[in-house]
Amino acid sequence: MRHSVNHTIFSAEPLNLTARHSFSASGIANDRAVGIAEAEGGAIAVTTKRPKQSSKPIAHLASGASKKPASRQLRGLGKMVGGYRPDLKRAALAKLSAIAKAQRVRAAAAK
């Protein structure tokens, strides 16, 4: 846990999209969780938790990486998260947008 200046408590768990220390955003406390991170080679990796495999530590996470354009990834992620955890849909789309923008800025700076 991390504290900010105005006493907001943050969490650094990988399956927490909003980084807030709360039950609804926690990837550890919930059976269904979504994590979005940057993968190697400019891809974006989406990790989900499998609720039926929770007793098997290796098999309880499903991950996939995609190098599609950001607009197509946003559409697909919106559909997937909307059916899996509708309350986290906005946070997932915001995090994916932020990662995609950072990749664009980094690519433009490298030229």
Secondary structure, DSSP 8 states (H G I E B T S, - for coil): -EE-TT--EE---TT-SS-B-STTT-TTTSSS-EEEEE-GGG-EEEEEE-GGGTT-TTTTEEEEEE-S-HHHHHHHHHHHHHHH-GGGHHHHHHHHHHHHHHHHHHHHHH-
